[in-house]
Amino acid sequence: MSNFFKSISDALYAAILEENRYLFYLEGIKVTIIVSLFAILLGVAIGLLVAVVKVASANNKKLWLLNKICNLYTTVIRATPAIVQLLILSNLIFTSRNSNEILVAALCFGINSGAYVAEIIRAGLESVDKGQMEAGRSLGFTYIQTMKLIIIPQAIKNILPALGNEFITLIKETSIAGVVAVTDLTKAAQYIGSVTWDVLTPLLIAAACYLVMVLGLTKLLGLFERRLAQGDRN
């Protein structure tokens, strides 16, 4: 039994403390958060635009072409694996050796997330009573002004929890970013495993790091949802 615990202790020491290898995990966590943050910001921007076009096209036939393009975008992105999209974007657009791999990953995951965020926002916009749009138009607001000042602020409360879940999902999905040479948390664990000849221990440490990040974000999301619920009751 003592040999068992000693082997675990030695494996953890080699994977974390020896030659300050914990710094690789910290750098990987930083890259994972950076990619996820920029990706969700881009995804929200794309998703908002696509969602508004989809909702507006229901009452404006002039937007049929834009609606078709948006539907094609969401269908293709949601029906193909993120890792394939990442490889295509990397090999089709960012072919230069000087390309920033983190930018490539953030852009790809942002485009991927945008398709899912679009459906989240669309559902949130459609959850607002249609009378709100009619009230805004009766006050002399244009369609865009009504969406900006009345509809979207009300929809935000409905979509924020789902957006938080999308961010949590995105953090886990970035684990495939290593295929385009991004040294994220998973890639850092793989590198340490190749050095120590112990692949399992660094991967278990990386899994624990993901678990802590996700549980922390889930806790924050729960607190935020309770604050929103209290605001509604007040």
VENJO-V250134 format. One line per field, one symbol per residue. phi: phi as a letter, one per 20 degrees, with the letter a starting at -180 (. if undefined). psi: psi as a letter, one per 30 degrees, with the letter a starting at -180 (. if undefined). A space follows every 50 residues. Layout:
phi->???
psi->???
This chain:
phi->.fffffffffffffedefllfffffffffffgffffffffffffffffff ffffffffdcffefffffffffgfffffecffffffffffeedeeffefe fffgfffffffffgfffgfffgffffffgfffffffffenffffffffed fggffgffdggfffffffffgffffefffdmeeeffffffffffeemcff ffffffffffffffffffffffffffffffffff
psi->eeeeeeeeeeeeeefeekghffeeeeeeeeeeeeeeeeeeeeeeeeeeee eeeeeeffgjffgeeeeeeeeeeeeeeffkkeeeeeeeeefeeifkfgkj eeeeeeeeeeeeeeeeeeeeeeeeeffkkffeeeeeefggkleeeeeefe eeeefeeffeeeeeeeeeeeeefffffffhgkiaeeeeeeeeefefgjee eeeeeeeeeeeeeeeeeeeeeeeeeeeeeeeee.
